[in-house]
Each structure stands twice: as C-alpha cells, then as structure tokens.
Amino acid sequence: MLHELCQNTHGPHNASFCKLWDELRKECEELMSKGITGTGEGFDLLGRRLGGFSRHPPLSSLRQTASAAAENRARLGSLSPSGPKRLGGDSTVRDALSPIQADAMAAERRL
C-alpha cells in the first residue's frame, strides 16, 4: 500500500519516489513498534459497497424496475404538452417584426 501511495505523488520510480517510499516505510515501522498496528480502531463505521451490484439482480426485478420507469415517463408525458415550445417574448410583436428588427430591439434593450 505504501508503494501505491508513493506512486500517487511520484509516478516514475526515480530518486524522489524511492526517498518518499523509504520515509513512509520508516514511519510505518516506527508506528508498528509502538503498538499502532492499523486495526482501524476509531474509524469503525457502517460500510457501503461502491460500484454497483456485487451480484446480478434477478431478471424479474429488472423488468419491474423498467416497467415502473416506463409508467412514470408516460404519466409525466401526459402532464406536460408535447413538442417544442418557444419561451419568452410576445408572439404578436415577434410576428410583426422581421428577424433583423427583433434582433435590433433586443440589442437596444441590453444597452
């Protein structure tokens, strides 16, 4: 583990890497000689697994999750209008002006 910690600081195995590795090994040996063995005492917490499932979930569970997600998408889709909607602005003004005029008005408002 100490080797990997040194690798995080110094990638290549050069003099700096070896120096740090020697320092860490010396410090580790001193701690172990004092009875500090790295049992993790004081860091006892409930653990959690990272990286997803340690086993494959049952196929029925996957189907149930996919079905629930599809139903949720359908429900949300029925609540909101479909298709793109333009946000902001007054459509009567926008329809009366050419794109150049609308851009000019927008630029003037920003001044």
N, CA, C and O atoms as CSV, one atom per row, in Angstrom:
chain,resi,resn,atom,element,x,y,z
A,1,MET,N,N,0.830,-1.185,0.000
A,1,MET,CA,C,0.000,0.000,0.000
A,1,MET,C,C,0.879,1.255,0.000
A,1,MET,O,O,0.558,2.246,-0.655
A,2,LEU,N,N,1.975,1.202,0.731
A,2,LEU,CA,C,2.857,2.375,0.769
A,2,LEU,C,C,3.430,2.668,-0.615
A,2,LEU,O,O,3.599,3.825,-0.999
A,3,HIS,N,N,3.722,1.611,-1.349
A,3,HIS,CA,C,4.227,1.780,-2.714
A,3,HIS,C,C,3.215,2.538,-3.562
A,3,HIS,O,O,3.579,3.444,-4.311
A,4,GLU,N,N,1.939,2.165,-3.440
A,4,GLU,CA,C,0.889,2.824,-4.228
A,4,GLU,C,C,0.707,4.280,-3.804
A,4,GLU,O,O,0.472,5.145,-4.648
A,5,LEU,N,N,0.813,4.555,-2.511
A,5,LEU,CA,C,0.718,5.942,-2.047
A,5,LEU,C,C,1.846,6.791,-2.628
A,5,LEU,O,O,1.627,7.938,-3.017
A,6,CYS,N,N,3.039,6.231,-2.686
A,6,CYS,CA,C,4.164,6.956,-3.291
A,6,CYS,C,C,3.924,7.176,-4.778
A,6,CYS,O,O,4.280,8.217,-5.330
A,7,GLN,N,N,3.321,6.193,-5.413
A,7,GLN,CA,C,3.042,6.283,-6.847
A,7,GLN,C,C,2.088,7.436,-7.138
A,7,GLN,O,O,2.166,8.037,-8.209
A,8,ASN,N,N,1.185,7.759,-6.202
A,8,ASN,CA,C,0.263,8.879,-6.388
A,8,ASN,C,C,0.995,10.205,-6.440
A,8,ASN,O,O,0.557,11.132,-7.121
A,9,THR,N,N,2.108,10.303,-5.726
A,9,THR,CA,C,2.873,11.552,-5.687
A,9,THR,C,C,3.940,11.590,-6.770
A,9,THR,O,O,4.101,12.597,-7.459
A,10,HIS,N,N,4.669,10.489,-6.916
A,10,HIS,CA,C,5.761,10.408,-7.895
A,10,HIS,C,C,5.495,9.214,-8.800
A,10,HIS,O,O,5.638,8.067,-8.377
A,11,GLY,N,N,5.109,9.480,-10.041
A,11,GLY,CA,C,4.784,8.404,-10.964
A,11,GLY,C,C,5.942,7.470,-11.256
A,11,GLY,O,O,5.855,6.274,-10.979
A,12,PRO,N,N,7.025,7.994,-11.809
A,12,PRO,CA,C,8.136,7.104,-12.163
A,12,PRO,C,C,8.930,6.683,-10.924
A,12,PRO,O,O,8.948,7.390,-9.917
A,13,HIS,N,N,9.579,5.534,-11.011
A,13,HIS,CA,C,10.409,5.041,-9.908
A,13,HIS,C,C,11.771,5.724,-9.968
A,13,HIS,O,O,12.770,5.116,-10.356
A,14,ASN,N,N,11.793,6.981,-9.584
A,14,ASN,CA,C,13.044,7.739,-9.589
A,14,ASN,C,C,13.514,7.957,-8.152
A,14,ASN,O,O,12.977,7.349,-7.226
A,15,ALA,N,N,14.515,8.820,-7.961
A,15,ALA,CA,C,15.086,9.062,-6.634
A,15,ALA,C,C,14.053,9.650,-5.679
A,15,ALA,O,O,14.029,9.289,-4.503
A,16,SER,N,N,13.203,10.548,-6.165
A,16,SER,CA,C,12.172,11.149,-5.308
A,16,SER,C,C,11.192,10.091,-4.819
A,16,SER,O,O,10.792,10.085,-3.655
A,17,PHE,N,N,10.817,9.204,-5.717
A,17,PHE,CA,C,9.910,8.114,-5.362
A,17,PHE,C,C,10.526,7.243,-4.275
A,17,PHE,O,O,9.885,6.958,-3.264
A,18,CYS,N,N,11.774,6.819,-4.485
A,18,CYS,CA,C,12.443,5.934,-3.522
A,18,CYS,C,C,12.617,6.613,-2.172
A,18,CYS,O,O,12.469,5.969,-1.134
A,19,LYS,N,N,12.930,7.902,-2.173
A,19,LYS,CA,C,13.110,8.646,-0.922
A,19,LYS,C,C,11.799,8.674,-0.132
A,19,LYS,O,O,11.790,8.394,1.067
A,20,LEU,N,N,10.708,9.008,-0.793
A,20,LEU,CA,C,9.412,9.060,-0.120
A,20,LEU,C,C,8.999,7.678,0.369
A,20,LEU,O,O,8.472,7.538,1.472
A,21,TRP,N,N,9.236,6.666,-0.443
A,21,TRP,CA,C,8.874,5.300,-0.057
A,21,TRP,C,C,9.647,4.866,1.185
A,21,TRP,O,O,9.081,4.247,2.086
A,22,ASP,N,N,10.943,5.191,1.235
A,22,ASP,CA,C,11.749,4.872,2.417
A,22,ASP,C,C,11.226,5.600,3.651
A,22,ASP,O,O,11.157,5.016,4.733
A,23,GLU,N,N,10.854,6.881,3.494
A,23,GLU,CA,C,10.325,7.654,4.627
A,23,GLU,C,C,9.029,7.039,5.149
A,23,GLU,O,O,8.841,6.909,6.358
A,24,LEU,N,N,8.149,6.666,4.246
A,24,LEU,CA,C,6.876,6.081,4.663
A,24,LEU,C,C,7.065,4.719,5.324
A,24,LEU,O,O,6.395,4.410,6.309
A,25,ARG,N,N,7.968,3.908,4.792
A,25,ARG,CA,C,8.223,2.602,5.409
A,25,ARG,C,C,8.808,2.766,6.805
A,25,ARG,O,O,8.448,2.031,7.724
A,26,LYS,N,N,9.722,3.742,6.965
A,26,LYS,CA,C,10.322,4.003,8.276
A,26,LYS,C,C,9.247,4.451,9.267
A,26,LYS,O,O,9.200,3.971,10.400
A,27,GLU,N,N,8.386,5.369,8.835
A,27,GLU,CA,C,7.309,5.850,9.698
A,27,GLU,C,C,6.363,4.712,10.073
A,27,GLU,O,O,5.922,4.623,11.218
A,28,CYS,N,N,6.058,3.862,9.132
A,28,CYS,CA,C,5.173,2.723,9.381
A,28,CYS,C,C,5.803,1.765,10.392
A,28,CYS,O,O,5.120,1.292,11.300
A,29,GLU,N,N,7.086,1.477,10.247
A,29,GLU,CA,C,7.779,0.582,11.176
A,29,GLU,C,C,7.817,1.170,12.579
A,29,GLU,O,O,7.676,0.439,13.559
A,30,GLU,N,N,8.008,2.496,12.689
A,30,GLU,CA,C,8.012,3.151,13.999
A,30,GLU,C,C,6.644,3.034,14.664
A,30,GLU,O,O,6.553,2.748,15.858
A,31,LEU,N,N,5.591,3.252,13.898
A,31,LEU,CA,C,4.241,3.141,14.450
A,31,LEU,C,C,3.951,1.714,14.904
A,31,LEU,O,O,3.361,1.502,15.964
A,32,MET,N,N,4.364,0.747,14.106
A,32,MET,CA,C,4.123,-0.651,14.459
A,32,MET,C,C,4.911,-1.044,15.703
A,32,MET,O,O,4.423,-1.827,16.518
A,33,SER,N,N,6.127,-0.510,15.863
A,33,SER,CA,C,6.922,-0.827,17.054
A,33,SER,C,C,6.303,-0.236,18.315
A,33,SER,O,O,6.552,-0.733,19.414
A,34,LYS,N,N,5.497,0.821,18.175
A,34,LYS,CA,C,4.798,1.429,19.313
A,34,LYS,C,C,3.472,0.731,19.594
A,34,LYS,O,O,2.767,1.092,20.536
A,35,GLY,N,N,3.135,-0.255,18.792
A,35,GLY,CA,C,1.891,-0.988,19.002
A,35,GLY,C,C,0.729,-0.461,18.186
A,35,GLY,O,O,-0.392,-0.954,18.313
A,36,ILE,N,N,0.979,0.523,17.361
A,36,ILE,CA,C,-0.072,1.057,16.492
A,36,ILE,C,C,-0.038,0.229,15.217
A,36,ILE,O,O,0.824,0.413,14.357
A,37,THR,N,N,-0.996,-0.688,15.114
A,37,THR,CA,C,-0.920,-1.672,14.033
A,37,THR,C,C,-1.873,-1.421,12.886
A,37,THR,O,O,-1.914,-2.207,11.939
A,38,GLY,N,N,-2.637,-0.353,12.944
A,38,GLY,CA,C,-3.536,-0.072,11.833
A,38,GLY,C,C,-4.763,-0.944,11.834
A,38,GLY,O,O,-5.206,-1.400,10.780
A,39,THR,N,N,-5.325,-1.183,13.017
A,39,THR,CA,C,-6.524,-2.014,13.113
A,39,THR,C,C,-7.757,-1.269,12.647
A,39,THR,O,O,-8.791,-1.887,12.391
A,40,GLY,N,N,-7.668,0.050,12.531
A,40,GLY,CA,C,-8.823,0.839,12.137
A,40,GLY,C,C,-9.665,1.253,13.323
A,40,GLY,O,O,-10.746,1.818,13.156
A,41,GLU,N,N,-9.173,0.973,14.531
A,41,GLU,CA,C,-9.921,1.347,15.732
A,41,GLU,C,C,-10.132,2.856,15.747
A,41,GLU,O,O,-9.195,3.626,15.539
A,42,GLY,N,N,-11.354,3.263,15.992
A,42,GLY,CA,C,-11.692,4.680,15.957
A,42,GLY,C,C,-12.283,5.097,14.622
A,42,GLY,O,O,-12.818,6.197,14.486
A,43,PHE,N,N,-12.184,4.219,13.646
A,43,PHE,CA,C,-12.746,4.502,12.327
A,43,PHE,C,C,-13.851,3.502,12.001
A,43,PHE,O,O,-14.137,3.232,10.835
A,44,ASP,N,N,-14.459,2.964,13.041
A,44,ASP,CA,C,-15.478,1.932,12.866
A,44,ASP,C,C,-16.799,2.560,12.466
A,44,ASP,O,O,-17.474,3.176,13.291
A,45,LEU,N,N,-17.161,2.408,11.231
A,45,LEU,CA,C,-18.423,2.918,10.708
A,45,LEU,C,C,-19.081,1.836,9.870
A,45,LEU,O,O,-18.441,0.870,9.455
A,46,LEU,N,N,-20.362,2.018,9.633
A,46,LEU,CA,C,-21.041,1.102,8.731
A,46,LEU,C,C,-20.463,1.276,7.338
A,46,LEU,O,O,-20.270,2.406,6.889
A,47,GLY,N,N,-20.190,0.202,6.661
A,47,GLY,CA,C,-19.614,0.276,5.329
A,47,GLY,C,C,-20.664,0.192,4.245
A,47,GLY,O,O,-21.772,-0.300,4.463
A,48,ARG,N,N,-20.303,0.674,3.090
A,48,ARG,CA,C,-21.160,0.571,1.904
A,48,ARG,C,C,-20.297,0.118,0.743
A,48,ARG,O,O,-19.115,0.450,0.657
A,49,ARG,N,N,-20.897,-0.632,-0.132
A,49,ARG,CA,C,-20.175,-1.100,-1.305
A,49,ARG,C,C,-20.265,-0.051,-2.401
A,49,ARG,O,O,-21.336,0.497,-2.661
A,50,LEU,N,N,-19.141,0.223,-3.036
A,50,LEU,CA,C,-19.104,1.137,-4.173
A,50,LEU,C,C,-19.091,0.332,-5.462
A,50,LEU,O,O,-18.586,-0.790,-5.491
A,51,GLY,N,N,-19.638,0.895,-6.517
A,51,GLY,CA,C,-19.518,0.273,-7.822
A,51,GLY,C,C,-20.679,-0.589,-8.241
A,51,GLY,O,O,-20.540,-1.385,-9.169
A,52,GLY,N,N,-21.807,-0.464,-7.603
A,52,GLY,CA,C,-22.982,-1.188,-8.073
A,52,GLY,C,C,-23.163,-2.528,-7.402
A,52,GLY,O,O,-22.741,-2.732,-6.264
A,53,PHE,N,N,-23.801,-3.447,-8.122
A,53,PHE,CA,C,-24.170,-4.739,-7.558
A,53,PHE,C,C,-22.962,-5.657,-7.446
A,53,PHE,O,O,-22.095,-5.671,-8.319
A,54,SER,N,N,-22.915,-6.417,-6.369
A,54,SER,CA,C,-21.889,-7.451,-6.254
A,54,SER,C,C,-22.378,-8.745,-6.901
A,54,SER,O,O,-21.601,-9.673,-7.123
A,55,ARG,N,N,-23.666,-8.793,-7.198
A,55,ARG,CA,C,-24.261,-9.937,-7.881
A,55,ARG,C,C,-25.245,-9.381,-8.902
A,55,ARG,O,O,-25.627,-8.212,-8.836
A,56,HIS,N,N,-25.642,-10.206,-9.823
A,56,HIS,CA,C,-26.620,-9.761,-10.808
A,56,HIS,C,C,-28.008,-9.817,-10.178
A,56,HIS,O,O,-28.376,-10.840,-9.601
A,57,PRO,N,N,-28.786,-8.738,-10.276
A,57,PRO,CA,C,-30.137,-8.777,-9.713
A,57,PRO,C,C,-31.006,-9.725,-10.530
A,57,PRO,O,O,-30.726,-9.969,-11.704
A,58,PRO,N,N,-32.062,-10.263,-9.915
A,58,PRO,CA,C,-32.939,-11.172,-10.654
A,58,PRO,C,C,-33.605,-10.459,-11.825
A,58,PRO,O,O,-33.895,-9.264,-11.758
A,59,LEU,N,N,-33.839,-11.205,-12.890
A,59,LEU,CA,C,-34.438,-10.653,-14.099
A,59,LEU,C,C,-35.809,-10.049,-13.813
A,59,LEU,O,O,-36.171,-9.034,-14.408
A,60,SER,N,N,-36.573,-10.656,-12.913
A,60,SER,CA,C,-37.902,-10.127,-12.585
A,60,SER,C,C,-37.790,-8.743,-11.952
A,60,SER,O,O,-38.637,-7.880,-12.182
A,61,SER,N,N,-36.745,-8.535,-11.158
A,61,SER,CA,C,-36.538,-7.228,-10.535
A,61,SER,C,C,-36.201,-6.177,-11.589
A,61,SER,O,O,-36.675,-5.043,-11.514
A,62,LEU,N,N,-35.388,-6.550,-12.563
A,62,LEU,CA,C,-35.042,-5.621,-13.640
A,62,LEU,C,C,-36.275,-5.255,-14.458
A,62,LEU,O,O,-36.467,-4.093,-14.815
A,63,ARG,N,N,-37.111,-6.254,-14.754
A,63,ARG,CA,C,-38.341,-5.990,-15.513
A,63,ARG,C,C,-39.265,-5.064,-14.740
A,63,ARG,O,O,-39.858,-4.146,-15.307
A,64,GLN,N,N,-39.384,-5.311,-13.445
A,64,GLN,CA,C,-40.258,-4.489,-12.604
A,64,GLN,C,C,-39.757,-3.043,-12.568
A,64,GLN,O,O,-40.558,-2.112,-12.657
A,65,THR,N,N,-38.455,-2.848,-12.440
A,65,THR,CA,C,-37.878,-1.505,-12.417
A,65,THR,C,C,-38.087,-0.806,-13.752
A,65,THR,O,O,-38.445,0.371,-13.787
A,66,ALA,N,N,-37.866,-1.525,-14.856
A,66,ALA,CA,C,-38.053,-0.940,-16.186
A,66,ALA,C,C,-39.512,-0.582,-16.421
A,66,ALA,O,O,-39.811,0.463,-16.999
A,67,SER,N,N,-40.419,-1.441,-15.978
A,67,SER,CA,C,-41.848,-1.174,-16.146
A,67,SER,C,C,-42.274,0.054,-15.349
A,67,SER,O,O,-43.028,0.889,-15.849
A,68,ALA,N,N,-41.798,0.165,-14.121
A,68,ALA,CA,C,-42.140,1.326,-13.287
A,68,ALA,C,C,-41.602,2.611,-13.906
A,68,ALA,O,O,-42.277,3.640,-13.878
A,69,ALA,N,N,-40.395,2.563,-14.465
A,69,ALA,CA,C,-39.815,3.748,-15.101
A,69,ALA,C,C,-40.618,4.146,-16.333
A,69,ALA,O,O,-40.837,5.334,-16.568
A,70,ALA,N,N,-41.061,3.168,-17.126
A,70,ALA,CA,C,-41.858,3.465,-18.321
A,70,ALA,C,C,-43.200,4.077,-17.940
A,70,ALA,O,O,-43.660,5.022,-18.580
A,71,GLU,N,N,-43.829,3.537,-16.898
A,71,GLU,CA,C,-45.103,4.106,-16.436
A,71,GLU,C,C,-44.921,5.538,-15.943
A,71,GLU,O,O,-45.765,6.398,-16.195
A,72,ASN,N,N,-43.835,5.790,-15.249
A,72,ASN,CA,C,-43.557,7.137,-14.747
A,72,ASN,C,C,-43.341,8.113,-15.901
A,72,ASN,O,O,-43.827,9.244,-15.862
A,73,ARG,N,N,-42.605,7.670,-16.937
A,73,ARG,CA,C,-42.393,8.537,-18.108
A,73,ARG,C,C,-43.713,8.835,-18.801
A,73,ARG,O,O,-43.949,9.967,-19.222
A,74,ALA,N,N,-44.571,7.836,-18.923
A,74,ALA,CA,C,-45.875,8.031,-19.573
A,74,ALA,C,C,-46.734,8.999,-18.762
A,74,ALA,O,O,-47.403,9.864,-19.326
A,75,ARG,N,N,-46.712,8.849,-17.437
A,75,ARG,CA,C,-47.501,9.735,-16.577
A,75,ARG,C,C,-47.004,11.177,-16.689
A,75,ARG,O,O,-47.807,12.102,-16.806
A,76,LEU,N,N,-45.691,11.368,-16.655
A,76,LEU,CA,C,-45.134,12.717,-16.769
A,76,LEU,C,C,-45.391,13.309,-18.144
A,76,LEU,O,O,-45.623,14.511,-18.267
A,77,GLY,N,N,-45.354,12.477,-19.183
A,77,GLY,CA,C,-45.611,12.951,-20.537
A,77,GLY,C,C,-47.032,13.429,-20.722
A,77,GLY,O,O,-47.281,14.350,-21.501
A,78,SER,N,N,-47.978,12.812,-20.014
A,78,SER,CA,C,-49.374,13.232,-20.151
A,78,SER,C,C,-49.640,14.537,-19.407
A,78,SER,O,O,-50.629,15.213,-19.690
A,79,LEU,N,N,-48.779,14.900,-18.466
A,79,LEU,CA,C,-48.963,16.137,-17.705
A,79,LEU,C,C,-48.449,17.365,-18.448
A,79,LEU,O,O,-48.959,18.469,-18.256
A,80,SER,N,N,-47.457,17.177,-19.283
A,80,SER,CA,C,-46.861,18.327,-19.969
A,80,SER,C,C,-47.176,18.262,-21.462
A,80,SER,O,O,-47.364,17.178,-22.014
A,81,PRO,N,N,-47.234,19.416,-22.108
A,81,PRO,CA,C,-47.531,19.423,-23.546
A,81,PRO,C,C,-46.386,18.798,-24.336
A,81,PRO,O,O,-45.224,18.846,-23.931
A,82,SER,N,N,-46.741,18.220,-25.456
A,82,SER,CA,C,-45.712,17.594,-26.273
A,82,SER,C,C,-45.191,18.584,-27.305
A,82,SER,O,O,-45.872,19.543,-27.668
A,83,GLY,N,N,-44.005,18.339,-27.757
A,83,GLY,CA,C,-43.407,19.168,-28.795
A,83,GLY,C,C,-42.671,20.364,-28.227
A,83,GLY,O,O,-42.846,20.719,-27.062
A,84,PRO,N,N,-41.844,20.982,-29.058
A,84,PRO,CA,C,-41.056,22.125,-28.597
A,84,PRO,C,C,-41.926,23.360,-28.415
A,84,PRO,O,O,-42.885,23.574,-29.156
A,85,LYS,N,N,-41.587,24.153,-27.438
A,85,LYS,CA,C,-42.295,25.403,-27.177
A,85,LYS,C,C,-41.262,26.515,-27.056
A,85,LYS,O,O,-40.231,26.347,-26.406
A,86,ARG,N,N,-41.539,27.636,-27.677
A,86,ARG,CA,C,-40.642,28.777,-27.599
A,86,ARG,C,C,-40.938,29.529,-26.309
A,86,ARG,O,O,-42.096,29.802,-25.995
A,87,LEU,N,N,-39.896,29.861,-25.567
A,87,LEU,CA,C,-40.059,30.542,-24.296
A,87,LEU,C,C,-39.808,32.035,-24.449
A,87,LEU,O,O,-38.934,32.455,-25.208
A,88,GLY,N,N,-40.568,32.814,-23.735
A,88,GLY,CA,C,-40.331,34.256,-23.648
A,88,GLY,C,C,-40.807,35.026,-24.861
A,88,GLY,O,O,-40.995,34.476,-25.946
A,89,GLY,N,N,-40.994,36.314,-24.640
A,89,GLY,CA,C,-41.361,37.207,-25.742
A,89,GLY,C,C,-42.845,37.208,-26.035
A,89,GLY,O,O,-43.582,36.300,-25.649
A,90,ASP,N,N,-43.259,38.241,-26.720
A,90,ASP,CA,C,-44.659,38.409,-27.105
A,90,ASP,C,C,-44.780,37.970,-28.555
A,90,ASP,O,O,-44.111,38.525,-29.427
A,91,SER,N,N,-45.627,36.980,-28.823
A,91,SER,CA,C,-45.718,36.435,-30.176
A,91,SER,C,C,-46.287,37.458,-31.158
A,91,SER,O,O,-45.957,37.406,-32.343
A,92,THR,N,N,-47.133,38.389,-30.702
A,92,THR,CA,C,-47.682,39.388,-31.630
A,92,THR,C,C,-46.589,40.332,-32.100
A,92,THR,O,O,-46.554,40.702,-33.274
A,93,VAL,N,N,-45.695,40.727,-31.201
A,93,VAL,CA,C,-44.571,41.598,-31.588
A,93,VAL,C,C,-43.613,40.826,-32.472
A,93,VAL,O,O,-43.143,41.336,-33.489
A,94,ARG,N,N,-43.326,39.590,-32.078
A,94,ARG,CA,C,-42.381,38.773,-32.838
A,94,ARG,C,C,-42.887,38.535,-34.258
A,94,ARG,O,O,-42.097,38.550,-35.203
A,95,ASP,N,N,-44.179,38.319,-34.422
A,95,ASP,CA,C,-44.740,38.074,-35.750
A,95,ASP,C,C,-44.745,39.339,-36.600
A,95,ASP,O,O,-44.654,39.254,-37.824
A,96,ALA,N,N,-44.850,40.511,-35.974
A,96,ALA,CA,C,-44.934,41.773,-36.712
A,96,ALA,C,C,-43.566,42.258,-37.177
A,96,ALA,O,O,-43.486,43.037,-38.127
A,97,LEU,N,N,-42.491,41.819,-36.534
A,97,LEU,CA,C,-41.148,42.303,-36.868
A,97,LEU,C,C,-40.386,41.267,-37.686
A,97,LEU,O,O,-40.627,40.063,-37.592
A,98,SER,N,N,-39.460,41.778,-38.488
A,98,SER,CA,C,-38.551,40.874,-39.191
A,98,SER,C,C,-37.497,40.409,-38.177
A,98,SER,O,O,-37.332,41.043,-37.135
A,99,PRO,N,N,-36.793,39.331,-38.461
A,99,PRO,CA,C,-35.752,38.874,-37.538
A,99,PRO,C,C,-34.693,39.944,-37.264
A,99,PRO,O,O,-34.194,40.048,-36.143
A,100,ILE,N,N,-34.351,40.735,-38.275
A,100,ILE,CA,C,-33.350,41.796,-38.094
A,100,ILE,C,C,-33.874,42.847,-37.122
A,100,ILE,O,O,-33.142,43.301,-36.242
A,101,GLN,N,N,-35.144,43.237,-37.279
A,101,GLN,CA,C,-35.727,44.232,-36.385
A,101,GLN,C,C,-35.822,43.694,-34.951
A,101,GLN,O,O,-35.545,44.421,-33.997
A,102,ALA,N,N,-36.205,42.450,-34.801
A,102,ALA,CA,C,-36.304,41.851,-33.467
A,102,ALA,C,C,-34.936,41.791,-32.797
A,102,ALA,O,O,-34.822,42.052,-31.600
A,103,ASP,N,N,-33.884,41.446,-33.567
A,103,ASP,CA,C,-32.528,41.416,-33.029
A,103,ASP,C,C,-32.075,42.807,-32.614
A,103,ASP,O,O,-31.430,42.972,-31.578
A,104,ALA,N,N,-32.413,43.812,-33.424
A,104,ALA,CA,C,-32.033,45.192,-33.104
A,104,ALA,C,C,-32.709,45.649,-31.816
A,104,ALA,O,O,-32.080,46.296,-30.979
A,105,MET,N,N,-33.990,45.314,-31.654
A,105,MET,CA,C,-34.704,45.696,-30.433
A,105,MET,C,C,-34.097,45.006,-29.206
A,105,MET,O,O,-33.963,45.617,-28.146
A,106,ALA,N,N,-33.738,43.750,-29.357
A,106,ALA,CA,C,-33.135,43.024,-28.243
A,106,ALA,C,C,-31.790,43.631,-27.871
A,106,ALA,O,O,-31.465,43.748,-26.689
A,107,ALA,N,N,-31.001,44.021,-28.879
A,107,ALA,CA,C,-29.705,44.652,-28.614
A,107,ALA,C,C,-29.882,45.985,-27.909
A,107,ALA,O,O,-29.110,46.312,-27.008
A,108,GLU,N,N,-30.891,46.764,-28.304
A,108,GLU,CA,C,-31.146,48.055,-27.658
A,108,GLU,C,C,-31.548,47.869,-26.199
A,108,GLU,O,O,-31.171,48.675,-25.348
A,109,ARG,N,N,-32.298,46.828,-25.902
A,109,ARG,CA,C,-32.711,46.580,-24.511
A,109,ARG,C,C,-31.518,46.235,-23.629
A,109,ARG,O,O,-31.527,46.513,-22.429
A,110,ARG,N,N,-30.497,45.633,-24.217
A,110,ARG,CA,C,-29.320,45.253,-23.430
A,110,ARG,C,C,-28.394,46.425,-23.167
A,110,ARG,O,O,-27.506,46.319,-22.322
A,111,LEU,N,N,-28.573,47.544,-23.867
A,111,LEU,CA,C,-27.697,48.711,-23.669
A,111,LEU,C,C,-27.975,49.430,-22.397
A,111,LEU,O,O,-27.319,50.428,-22.097
